[in-house]
Amino acid sequence: MVTFWSETSGRRRREVAADVATWVWVAFWSVVAFRIHAAIAGFAEAGHALERGGIAIRDAGTQVGSSLEGLPLVGHGAGDIARHAFSGAGEPFVFVGSEWVDLITLIARVLAILILGVTLVPWLSRYLPWRAARLAELRSATTAIRGRPHGVTQEAINRLLASRAIHRMSWEELLAHSRDPLGEFAAGRYKSLARAELESVGLRQR
């Protein structure tokens, strides 16, 4: 069974709150970046209009040239001159329009990426390592404590967990779970210390 959150209420609340806050933060700034990109990219329509104008001028030159070719004697030459003239007049519009579209699109993309980088990278650089460490600790503890022990009594497991708590946890942490941690351990009362060890990795005592 895949475990994503701790079993203990305190750690579980913190993990769920961090997950929800991260998804909300990422979604919010993704929408902001998308809308800013769309708003800036909208200015590229002026470039498209210029391109269409230049193409229309070239097309008009083609039509005029085709019409002039019907004239006797000078038709063919006049048609070529008209086509070249209109094409030369329309080409700057096509070029400027295309460059404007490329520039505005680049600015829109760079700004959207900068917004996402500034807002998401610092947050995720702290959240992801913390969440990955929590998840790895929880899953490894679940496997070691719940999945692997076979042929041993619960009392024996509690003794091992209590021993780990005594040797690993600070005095303040031990006293938060037991009024006399050393006395309980020496007397063979392992339940509260075992619970302390389980809760430290996000598991509940069963």
C-alpha positions as CSV (number, residue, x, y, z in Angstrom):
1,M,0.0,0.0,0.0
2,V,1.4,3.4,-1.0
3,T,1.6,5.8,1.9
4,F,1.7,9.6,1.1
5,W,0.9,11.1,4.5
6,S,1.8,10.3,8.1
7,E,-0.6,8.5,10.4
8,T,-0.2,10.8,13.3
9,S,-2.6,13.8,13.2
10,G,0.0,16.6,13.8
11,R,2.5,15.5,11.1
12,R,-0.4,14.6,8.7
13,R,-1.9,18.0,9.0
14,R,1.4,19.7,8.3
15,E,2.1,17.5,5.3
16,V,-1.4,17.9,3.8
17,A,-1.3,21.7,4.4
18,A,2.1,21.9,2.7
19,D,0.8,19.8,-0.2
20,V,-2.3,21.9,-0.7
21,A,-0.5,25.2,-0.3
22,T,2.0,24.1,-2.9
23,W,-0.6,23.1,-5.4
24,V,-2.5,26.3,-4.9
25,W,0.7,28.4,-5.2
26,V,1.8,26.6,-8.4
27,A,-1.7,26.8,-9.9
28,F,-2.1,30.5,-9.1
29,W,1.2,31.6,-10.5
30,S,0.8,29.4,-13.6
31,V,-2.5,31.1,-14.3
32,V,-1.0,34.5,-13.8
33,A,2.0,33.7,-16.1
34,F,-0.4,32.3,-18.7
35,R,-2.6,35.4,-18.7
36,I,0.3,37.7,-18.8
37,H,1.7,35.7,-21.7
38,A,-1.6,35.9,-23.5
39,A,-2.0,39.6,-22.9
40,I,1.4,40.5,-24.2
41,A,1.2,38.0,-27.1
42,G,-2.0,39.9,-28.1
43,F,0.1,42.8,-29.2
44,A,1.5,40.6,-31.9
45,E,-1.7,41.0,-33.8
46,A,-0.3,44.4,-35.1
47,G,2.5,42.4,-36.7
48,H,0.1,40.0,-38.2
49,A,-1.9,42.9,-39.6
50,L,1.3,44.3,-41.2
51,E,2.1,40.9,-42.7
52,R,-1.4,40.6,-44.1
53,G,-1.1,44.2,-45.5
54,G,2.2,43.4,-47.2
55,I,0.8,40.1,-48.7
56,A,-2.3,42.0,-49.9
57,I,0.0,44.5,-51.7
58,R,1.9,41.7,-53.4
59,D,-1.3,40.0,-54.4
60,A,-2.6,43.3,-55.8
61,G,0.6,43.6,-57.8
62,T,0.1,40.2,-59.2
63,Q,-3.4,41.0,-60.3
64,V,-2.4,44.3,-61.8
65,G,0.5,42.7,-63.6
66,S,-1.8,40.0,-65.0
67,S,-4.2,42.7,-66.2
68,L,-1.5,44.8,-67.9
69,E,-0.1,41.8,-69.7
70,G,-3.2,42.0,-71.9
71,L,-2.1,45.3,-73.4
72,P,-0.6,45.1,-76.9
73,L,3.1,45.6,-77.3
74,V,4.0,46.9,-73.8
75,G,1.8,44.5,-71.8
76,H,4.4,41.9,-70.8
77,G,7.0,44.4,-69.7
78,A,4.4,46.6,-67.9
79,G,3.1,43.5,-66.1
80,D,6.5,42.6,-64.8
81,I,7.2,46.2,-63.7
82,A,3.9,46.3,-61.8
83,R,4.5,43.0,-60.1
84,H,8.0,44.0,-59.1
85,A,6.9,47.4,-57.9
86,F,4.0,46.1,-55.8
87,S,6.2,43.3,-54.4
88,G,8.9,45.7,-53.4
89,A,6.3,47.9,-51.7
90,G,4.8,45.0,-49.8
91,E,8.0,43.2,-48.7
92,P,8.9,45.7,-46.0
93,F,5.5,45.3,-44.4
94,V,5.8,41.5,-44.4
95,F,9.3,41.7,-43.0
96,V,8.5,44.2,-40.2
97,G,5.3,42.4,-39.4
98,S,7.1,39.1,-39.1
99,E,9.9,40.5,-36.9
100,W,7.3,42.3,-34.7
101,V,5.5,39.0,-34.1
102,D,8.7,37.2,-33.3
103,L,9.8,39.9,-30.8
104,I,6.5,40.2,-29.0
105,T,6.2,36.4,-28.8
106,L,9.7,36.2,-27.3
107,I,9.0,38.9,-24.8
108,A,5.8,37.2,-23.7
109,R,7.5,33.8,-23.3
110,V,10.5,35.2,-21.4
111,L,8.4,37.2,-19.1
112,A,6.1,34.2,-18.3
113,I,9.2,32.0,-17.6
114,L,10.7,34.7,-15.4
115,I,7.4,35.0,-13.4
116,L,7.3,31.2,-12.9
117,G,11.0,31.1,-12.0
118,V,10.9,33.8,-9.4
119,T,7.7,32.6,-7.8
120,L,8.0,28.8,-8.0
121,V,11.7,28.0,-7.8
122,P,12.4,29.3,-4.3
123,W,9.2,27.6,-3.0
124,L,9.8,24.3,-4.7
125,S,13.5,24.2,-3.8
126,R,12.4,24.1,-0.1
127,Y,9.2,22.1,-0.4
128,L,10.4,19.2,-2.7
129,P,13.5,18.1,-0.7
130,W,11.5,18.4,2.6
131,R,8.5,16.4,1.2
132,A,10.8,13.8,-0.4
133,A,12.6,13.3,2.8
134,R,9.4,13.0,4.8
135,L,8.0,10.5,2.3
136,A,11.2,8.4,2.2
137,E,11.3,8.3,6.0
138,L,7.7,7.3,6.3
139,R,7.8,4.6,3.7
140,S,11.1,3.1,4.9
141,A,9.7,3.1,8.5
142,T,6.5,1.5,7.4
143,T,8.4,-1.2,5.6
144,A,10.8,-1.9,8.4
145,I,8.3,-1.8,11.3
146,R,5.1,-3.0,9.7
147,G,6.1,-5.1,6.7
148,R,9.2,-7.0,7.6
149,P,9.1,-8.4,11.2
150,H,7.9,-12.0,11.2
151,G,7.8,-14.5,14.0
152,V,8.4,-12.0,16.7
153,T,6.0,-10.7,19.4
154,Q,4.7,-7.2,19.6
155,E,6.4,-6.9,23.0
156,A,9.8,-7.6,21.3
157,I,9.1,-5.0,18.7
158,N,8.1,-2.5,21.3
159,R,11.3,-3.2,23.2
160,L,13.4,-2.5,20.1
161,L,11.4,0.7,19.3
162,A,11.8,1.8,22.9
163,S,15.6,1.2,22.8
164,R,15.8,3.2,19.6
165,A,13.9,6.0,21.2
166,I,16.1,6.0,24.3
167,H,19.3,6.1,22.2
168,R,18.1,8.5,19.5
169,M,15.7,11.1,20.9
170,S,16.6,14.1,23.0
171,W,15.7,14.2,26.7
172,E,13.0,16.8,26.0
173,E,11.4,14.6,23.4
174,L,11.5,11.6,25.8
175,L,9.9,13.5,28.6
176,A,7.2,14.7,26.3
177,H,6.0,11.1,26.1
178,S,7.0,9.7,29.4
179,R,7.4,11.1,32.9
180,D,10.2,8.6,33.7
181,P,11.7,7.3,30.4
182,L,14.7,5.6,31.9
183,G,12.7,4.1,34.7
184,E,10.1,2.7,32.3
185,F,12.7,1.3,30.0
186,A,14.6,-0.3,32.9
187,A,11.4,-1.8,34.3
188,G,10.5,-3.3,30.9
189,R,7.5,-0.9,30.3
190,Y,8.1,-0.1,26.6
191,K,4.8,1.1,25.3
192,S,5.1,4.8,25.8
193,L,8.7,4.9,24.5
194,A,7.7,2.7,21.5
195,R,4.8,5.1,20.8
196,A,7.3,8.0,20.9
197,E,9.5,6.3,18.3
198,L,6.6,5.5,16.1
199,E,5.2,9.1,16.2
200,S,8.7,10.5,15.4
201,V,8.4,8.9,12.0
202,G,4.7,9.5,11.5
203,L,3.3,6.1,12.5
204,R,0.6,5.4,15.1
205,Q,0.8,2.6,17.6
206,R,-1.5,-0.3,16.9
